[in-house]
Amino acid sequence: MSTYLTILGFNSAIPTINSSPTAQLLEMEERHFLIDCGEGTQVQLRKAKARFSKINHIFISHLHGDHCFGLPGLIASFRLLGRENPLHVYGPKGIKKMLETIFQITETHRGFEVVYHELDKDYSEKIYEDNRVEVYTIPLDHRIYCNGYLFKEKPKDRHLNMKEIAKYSEIESCDYHNIKAGKDFVLSDGYVLKNEVLTTDPAPSVSYAFCSDTRYLESVIPIIKNATVLYHESTFLHDLKEMADYTGHTTALEAATIAQKAQVGKLILGHFSNRYADLTVFTDEARNIFPNSFLPKALESVKI
């Protein structure tokens, strides 16, 4: 089962007629995770033909408007669409007060529960886990409290070698679960069938690291080490490094340096300042350090 990332918006600060603020939809192991929710996110979700009812977990990096102003409207739309399942919202401490104040003042009544997971730690922590996926925070260095997020598939079950299994009538379908989990099978005469004979290797597990607004920060490197794909903000080119530091952002060269040092598989740049009309200058700069650097394309689904 493949993992896909749809980048709904990738520009910084304000929407334009051609681009939207930060928002991403990650489909991993049949889970649909929304990452950040800038203004206009639900329109982008519509364009991407996403199923709103599948989104049960939303991860907000920080409380600057270009990363969260789309959230109240999206939640209000969930109600109008008849949602009943709980919605889990992960974000900085204060996100509950922000949303509940808006809902109270606007008399937005919900028919479902919003479960808040407020974050305030300055170290990486596991904030979500089920039988297939884990999610960790990536503490960042912005002007206000900010986290990126690391999404990891757990090791997958091995594939059954049915041609080999068919040779043994003692192996029944009820045994498949244990065999896929890596266990050997013992025949009635005591002979042990090794698991590597009965199965083949599973598809490798993948991981996706999302690093939102941050200054250059090497402490993220051990957290995102060997990630399959890294999205890292690159608001400015390196000739404006002083401005990047002042505003709490990263240059394309610095993002590529993080990708190279973390030995990730692929780097997607984003969160570009509106001062740049031609975005290819970002990959030109990044590829000098990390050749496997790319620009995002709005609404394109990228296989992780």
Secondary structure, 3 states (H helix, E strand, C coil): CCCEEEEEECECCCCCCCCCECEEEEEECCEEEEEEECCCHHHHHHHCCCCHHHEEEEECCCCCHHHHCCHHHHHHHHHHCCCCCCEEEEEECCHHHHHHHHHHHCCCCCCCCEEEEEECCCCCCEEEECCCEEEEEEECCCCCCCEEEEEEECCCCCEECHHHHCCCCCCCHHHHHHHHCCCCEECCCCCEECHHHHEECCCCCCEEEEECCCCCCHHHHHHHCCCCEEEEECCECHHHHHHHHHHCCCEHHHHHHHHHHHCCCEEEEECECCCCCCCHHHHHHHCCCCCCEECCCCCCEEEC
